[in-house]
Amino acid sequence: MATKTIHVNEDIYKRLFKVAEQLQTELRHSVSVDEAIKILMDDFKMKNKISDLAGTWDISEGEVETIKKSLKDGWRRWKTSA
């Protein structure tokens, strides 16, 4: 498998190492950047649910109706194809 290079902004890189450092203190063992990313991702998944977004969107009534229509159309197509 070929290795791909990912470029990370220097500020993000520094923040990630700061998080790894904090995790090392909390977990009392060395933490790689990869492990820090995995822990952050898992923690984010456990703490955040789609329902947490309720009330955070600032959309018009017209946009709400468009979304509702799109969902209804999608369900209708799904039901007829199943």
WORA-V200436 format. One line per field, one symbol per residue. ss: DSSP state (H for helix, E for strand, C for the rest). A space follows every 50 residues. Layout:
ss = ???
This chain:
ss = CCCCCCCCCHHHHHHHHHHHHHHHHHHCCCCCHHHHHHHHHHHHHHHCCH HHHCCCCCCCHHHHHHHHHHHHHHHHHHHHHC
